Amino acid sequence: MQVLVRDNNVDQALRVLKKKLQREGIFREMRMREAFEKPSVKRAREKAEAVSRQRKNARKQMQREGLLPSKPKKNR
């Protein structure tokens, strides 16, 4: 992974790096590897993640088809 530092702006480069790592899922994986996870707990977690992913995809599909209203945009 590579991040360019422009005009000696290390803070901005660090923000970009953190964003890239977050997108890749590196932070999440590091947290998962900190401690041993029992196989039964791992199976339950993966199943719960799959269910939530499936529900999210179904909700998005229904919004695309017009069966559910899309999220209202926040006014700032």
C-alpha positions as CSV (number, residue, x, y, z in Angstrom):
1,M,0.0,0.0,0.0
2,Q,1.4,3.4,-0.9
3,V,0.4,6.9,0.2
4,L,2.0,10.0,-1.3
5,V,3.0,12.9,1.0
6,R,2.5,16.2,-0.7
7,D,4.0,19.5,0.5
8,N,5.3,17.7,3.7
9,N,1.7,17.3,4.8
10,V,2.1,14.2,6.9
11,D,-1.2,14.6,8.7
12,Q,-3.2,14.5,5.5
13,A,-1.1,11.5,4.3
14,L,-1.8,9.7,7.6
15,R,-5.6,10.3,7.2
16,V,-5.5,8.9,3.7
17,L,-3.6,5.8,4.9
18,K,-6.0,5.2,7.7
19,K,-8.9,5.5,5.3
20,K,-7.3,3.0,3.0
21,L,-6.6,0.6,5.8
22,Q,-10.2,0.9,7.0
23,R,-11.6,0.2,3.5
24,E,-9.4,-2.9,3.2
25,G,-10.6,-4.2,6.6
26,I,-7.1,-4.3,8.1
27,F,-8.2,-2.8,11.5
28,R,-11.0,-5.3,11.9
29,E,-8.7,-8.2,11.1
30,M,-6.2,-7.0,13.6
31,R,-8.9,-6.8,16.3
32,M,-10.1,-10.3,15.5
33,R,-6.5,-11.7,15.7
34,E,-5.7,-10.2,19.1
35,A,-7.2,-13.1,21.0
36,F,-8.2,-16.7,20.2
37,E,-11.7,-17.2,19.0
38,K,-13.3,-20.6,19.7
39,P,-14.6,-22.4,16.6
40,S,-18.1,-22.3,17.8
41,V,-18.0,-18.6,18.4
42,K,-16.4,-18.1,15.0
43,R,-19.2,-20.0,13.3
44,A,-21.9,-18.1,15.2
45,R,-20.3,-14.7,14.3
46,E,-19.9,-15.6,10.6
47,K,-23.5,-16.8,10.4
48,A,-24.7,-13.6,12.0
49,E,-22.6,-11.5,9.6
50,A,-24.0,-13.5,6.7
51,V,-27.6,-12.9,7.9
52,S,-27.0,-9.2,8.3
53,R,-25.3,-9.0,4.9
54,Q,-28.3,-10.8,3.3
55,R,-30.8,-8.5,5.0
56,K,-28.9,-5.4,3.9
57,N,-28.8,-6.6,0.3
58,A,-32.6,-7.5,0.4
59,R,-33.3,-4.0,1.8
60,K,-31.3,-2.3,-0.9
61,Q,-33.0,-4.4,-3.6
62,M,-36.4,-3.4,-2.3
63,Q,-35.4,0.2,-2.2
64,R,-34.3,0.0,-5.9
65,E,-37.6,-1.6,-6.9
66,G,-39.5,1.1,-5.1
67,L,-41.1,-1.1,-2.5
68,L,-39.4,0.7,0.4
69,P,-38.7,4.4,0.7
70,S,-35.0,5.3,0.5
71,K,-33.3,6.9,3.5
72,P,-34.1,10.6,3.8
73,K,-31.0,12.8,3.2
74,K,-29.8,14.8,6.2
75,N,-29.9,18.5,6.0
76,R,-26.8,20.1,7.3
